[in-house]
Amino acid sequence: MIEFLHVPLILFLVIVAPVWIISHYVTRWRTAKTLSAEDEKMLAELWELAPRMESRINTLERILDADVPDWRKQI
């Protein structure tokens, strides 16, 4: 009885199992490439905050230019 199981077991291990494993990881890879809803929300928040941060940096640079004219050379 056990001899009859050798051929299907070998076929499963050689053909079905590798295809199954490869398709599983390809599916995981494809889903990992996309952004989740949480990631999209965080990216939108960062996009909205970027102009404010840029404005603050420009203001700080103007203040430093007025108070310490050579501050860029010291960096």
C-alpha positions, 0 to 999 in steps of 0.5 A: 500500500505504501508503494502506491503513495511514492509516485503521488508524493514525489509528484507533489513535492517536485511540481505542486509544492514549488509552484504553490510556494512561488505563487504564495510569495509572488502574491505577498510581494505584490501586496507589499508593493502597494500602500495601505490606507494608513500609509496613504493617510500619513503621506497626505499629512506629510504632504500638507505639512511640507509647505509649512515646514519650508516656510518656517525654515525660510523664516529662520534663515532670514532671521539668521541672515539678519542677526549673523550674516556669516552663519552660512560660512560657519557650517 
